[in-house]
Amino acid sequence: MNSNYLSTLPSTVVQFLHYQSNVKNKSELTLNEYCLDLRMFFRFLVVSVEKKKFSDDDLDNVDITYLTDSFYKTVTLNDAYRFLSYCKEIRGNKEKSRARKSSAIRTFFKYLKLNGIIDDNPMINLDTPKLKKTLPKYLTVEQAQKLLMSVDGPNKERDYCILVLFLNCGMRLSELVSIDYTAIKYEDDRASVIITGKGNKERTVYFNKACILAINRYMKVRPKDGVIDRNALFLSNRLTRISPKTVQHLVEVYLKKAGLDGQGYSVHKLRHTAATLMYQTGKVDVLELKELLGHENLNTTQIYTHLQDQKLKDAVDANPLSEFDSKTNKNQSE
């Protein structure tokens, strides 16, 4: 949790965040999002009492650290909807961002009710902005191979290994950079590592032959002298554990070299690629995929079944008879 955020929040919000961290085991990313979303919400409420119209600049330096528990008792459901309208109309927040803010507000007021700070929870019926369902974007097998073949340069063994692990294992960025080579377990011709995903939940990731080969090639050239993070699998040029930003940059570089830039691909899309290709083989069912990806809810994994459904729909539409009408003896598109 960012300590700079905590110093700008009321004490009860800080206690809520510690609860989410220590009891609910929420990730650092989620905690920081709670910090920012709740801070903006309460700053909005404080400023909107004084001004009917205001700009974003008015919220930047508003002090809310003085707010006491009696303040939360005055907050209404309408206040939350006014805030979400402001986020949409003034700040231009998309559905996903507003849905996240709704979740933060609901979770905080649920905490207040459970701890007896408020008698009634005004946010129990707070609706979440409806999210558009979009199918995951992913690389085809040919595009993935082209990406791998684009790797070169002084760090080619390391970079190739990173791409191979993304494309074969479907790991998150934070999970990949956290891997220690000392934690990798080898057994016969297989290898695995235990990683910590969202919500501090551990799961085992298994490496196939391509992964093992890439790791072994990289370990032969991985620096040994002067290494600061001695156990880190992937090292930066400064001999520290490689950062997420460095990995994002190198992925962008190789996507461009492979002629795949400007098409919406990213590090996270490589995770989608691994999941999609595994599911499309027909050998991995949705429950197995859920475990492989470390999803908490099956609904999150269901998107890959929708993608397969879309392929089946496209296949039916591709049938030469799909638009033929026997009564007119013509295709309907003519």
N, C-alpha and C positions, 0 to 999 in steps of 0.2 A: 504494500500500500504506500502511495506517495505521501510522505510526511508533510510536504508543502500543502497538499490538499486538506489534510486533517486540521491544520492550524487555522483554516478558514471556515470551519464548520462548528455548529453548536454541539455541546457536549453529548446530548442524546443521540445525535446522528453519528458521532464518533463511537459511542458505545454500540450502536447498531452495527457499524462496520466491523468492530472487533468481534461481535457475535457472529456475523456472517463469515468472518475469516476463521475463527477458532472452533466454532460449533458446526457451522454449515460447510466448512472447508471450501469456500468459494475461491476461485482463482484470483490472482492479482489483477488481471485484466478486468474481471467483473467488479471487483472492489473499487478500482479506479473509476469505472463507469458509474457505479453507484454514487461515488463522491461527486463527480461532475454533474450528474443529472439532478441529484437532490439539492446540490448547492445552487444550481440554476433555478430550480423550481422555487426554492424559498427566497432567493434574491428577487425573482419575478414577483412573488406575492408581496414582499416588503415594498418594492418600488411601485407596484401597481396601485397600492393604497394611496400613494401620494400623487401619482400622475396617471392620467387616463391614457396618454400616449407617451411613448418613450422609445429610445433607440437601444441597440445592443450595448453601446458604450455606457449607458446608465447602469448596466448590470455588472460591469467588470470589477468595480471596487466597492460594491455594497457589503457592508459589514453585517453578517447574520450570526456571528458568534454569541451574541447576547441573548438570542432567542431561548425562551424557557419552555417547559412542557405545556404551560397554559396556552401558548401560541398554537400548538398543534390541535388543540381542542376547537379552535376557531376555523380551521381549514375545512372547506366543503368540497363536495364532488364537482360542483360547478367551477371552483377554483382550478381544479385539475384540468378540466376541459378548456377553460380559458387559456391555461398555460400551453396545452397541446395545440390550440389554434394559433397562438403566438409563434410556437415553434414551426408550424407549417407556413403561415402567411408571412411572417417577418424574417425568420431565420432560414426558411426554405428547406427545413428538415424533411427527408423522405419518410416513407411509411416505416421502414426498418428502424430508423433513429427514434421516431416517435413511439414505436412499439416498445423499444428498450426503455425509454423514459417512463412510459406507463407502468412497465414491470417494476422499475425501481420505486416508484411512488407506492404501488400496491404492496410491495414487499415491506417497505418501511412502515406503513400504517398497520399492516398485519402485526409487525413486531411491537408497535405501540400498544395495540389492543391486547396481545398476549401477555404483555408486561404490566398491564393495568394503568398505563399512562393516559389512555383515553377510554371512555366508557363504550363508545360506539365507533365502528370503523366506517368512515364515510366513503372509503375507496373500495369497498367490497364489490361494488357493481361497476367499477371503472372498466370500460371496454378498451380493448387494444385495437389500434388501427389495423384494418384488414390488410394483410400482406399479399402481394401478388405472388402467385406460385410460378416459379421459374425453374426450368430444368437445369441441372448442373452442366456447366461448360467443361468440356474435356478434350484431350488430344486423341486422335485416332492412333492406332498401332504404328502406322507409317509416320505420322507426325512425331510421335514419341521417339521412334528410332532415329529420325532426322535430328531431333534435339540432342540426343546422346552422341551422335556422330559429329556434332558441331563443336564439341569440347576440345580445347587445346590450350596452350599457354603454360606458364611455369607452375601453375597449380592444377594441371589437368587431371591428375589422379584423384586429388581431393574433390574437385568440382564434379568429376564424373561419378564418383562414389555418392555424393550428395544427391545428384539427379536420379541415380539408380535406386536409392533408398526411397525417395519420394514416389517414384513411379511404380515401385514394386510393393511397397508396404503401406502407402497411404497415411504416413505420419503427418502430424501437424508440424508447423515450423518450429514452435517452441519445444516440441518433443524431440525433433531431430538435433537441434543445437545442444540439447541437454545430455545427449548420450555420452557416457564414459566408455572408452574402449576396454577398460578393466572390468566392466560389468557385462560384457558380451560373453555368453557361455557357448562353448563348442562341444558338440556331442556327435561323434561319427562324422557324417557329411552334412550335418545341420548346425545351425547357430541361432541364438535368440538373445533378446535383451529385455529386461523389465523397464518400462518407461512410465513416467507419471503424466497423466493427461489432465483434462479439465476436471475441476473439483478435487484435485489431488488424488484422483483414482488411478491406481496402478493396473497395468495390463502387460501381457507378454507379447512382444512383436517377434515373429519368426522371420528369419532371413532365408531366401531361396538361393540357388546356385549363383545367379547373377550378382546378388548382394554380397555373398561371401567372397566371390572373385574380386569384386570392386574394392571391398574392405581390405583384403589381403594385398592387393596392388598398392593401395594407398598407404598401408602401414609400412611398406618397404621404404617409402620415401618420406614418411611423416617425420618432422624434426624431432630430435631427441635432446639436443643440448639447448639450454637456456629457456626451456619451456616453462611458462608461468603456471598455466592450468595443466598440470602434468597428466591428469587422467582423461582430459577432454579428448573425444575422438577427433573432432574437426577443429583445427587450429587456424587462426588468422595469421597474417604476415607478421604480426607483432608477437606471435607465439602465445597468444591468449585464446581462450575458447572463442570460437567464431560467433559473431553476433547475428541476430535475426536480420538486421539491416544489410549486412554483408551478403548473407545468403539470398535475400530478395534481389539485391543488385546483380549478383552473378547469374541468377536465373533470368533476369531481364536481359542481360548481355547475351546469353546463349539463345534465348528465344528470338532475339533480333538477328543473330548470326544464322539461325535456322530458317529465317524468313517467316517467323510466326509472331512477330511483334505487331501491335496495333489491332489484335483480334480478341482482346479481353482475357488473354491467358496470364496466369500469375502463379506464385508458389502454391496458393491454395487450390488452384485448378489442377495442379499436378496430383494433389491428394484426390480430387474428384476423378482424375484419369485412372489412378490405380483402382479405386473402388468400382468405377464403371467397367473397366476391362475385366476385372475379376468376376463381376456379376454377369457380364455378357457371355462368359464361357459356358454358363449354365451349370457349373460345378460348385458354385458358391451360392447358398440361399441367403435370404435377407437377414436371418438371425445370426448366421455366421459373419456376415458383413458387418452387422452391428457391433459384434465383439472385436472384429479386426480394426474397426475405425475408432472404437472407444466411445461410441454414442451412448448417452444416458437413456434416451428414449427411442423406441422403435420407429416412431413417427418421423424422426430425423432421417433414418435410413431408408424409409419408404420412397423417398424421392428417386432412388435408383430404379425402383420397380416401375415408377411412372415413366422414366426415361425408356425403359424396355418396352412399355406399352406404346409409347410414341413411335418407336421403331417398327412395331408390329402394324400400327395404323398406317405408317408411311409405306410399308411393304404391300399392304392391301391396296392403297391408292396407286401404287406403281404397276399393278396388274393391268395389262393392255385392255382388259374388258371392263375396267372400273367405270368408264363413262359411256359404255355402249348401251343403246336403247333399241330393243328389238322392234318397237313400233315404228320408229323413224328410220331404222337401219343406219343410224349415224351416231358418232360420238357426240356427247352433250356439249363438248367444248367447241365444236365446229360452228 
